[in-house]
Amino acid sequence: MGFYGFEWFDTLTEQGKYVLTRQKAKVRYRVVRLLSSNSHYKDEIIHMGLNHTEPCRHPMRLVSVLWGTTWYYYLTNVLDPEQLSAQQVCDLYRRRWKIEDAFLLTKRLLGLSYFWVGGVNGVQMQIYATWIFYAVLNDLCADVAVALQQPIDRISVEMVFRSLYFFNRARSHNPLLELIPWLVEHQRSMGLVGVELAKLSPSAN
């Protein structure tokens, strides 16, 4: 919400870029169109800044969700619910720190906290190689999630990574072993599936 501003929203919209943030409590707006609603949510197109000399020029979309006894309000310039549903709006906002998780894993788990060389070319090679491996590792976790019929959020990226060492040792004795079936067979001992995630509120994380 530190990046909240009518001029900024208008600029992004005019550049064909998208934004998703929390709506501020005291912003006055006018409902242009109600897209859908029930007792637990509302999806509306609004015009904001009724009490401002320079209101928001472009319409925005307000998704309101009741979680327990509290309403949460999300603002986006993606006006088409076919392009971004109300449920996806809430889910995307909840996942907004995933990029920080990626930085943590690549630095701590994959060793990007330290550079092996000082030259620019060497640094770039290490960064590219690490991020490529991180992408492959995430694809592997997705395959494990499908094989185990588990949500991807329950698969431990760290433990999948660490299990590769043990798979490599097992494969040295049996070259016919395949990775995904082996991971599925040893998922308990490898700790690939985390504990059941608590249901997070729309503003969690």
ABEGO torsion letter per residue (X at the ends): XAABBAAAAAAAAAAGBBBBBBBBAABBBBBABBABBBAABBBBBBBBGAABABBBABBBBBBBBBBEABBBBBBBABABAAABBAAAAAAAAAAAAAAAAAAAAAAAAAGAABBABABAAAAAAAAAAAAAAAAAAAAAAAAAAAAAGBBAAABBAAAAAAAAAAAAAAAAABAABBAAAAAAAAAAAAGABBBBBBBBBAABX
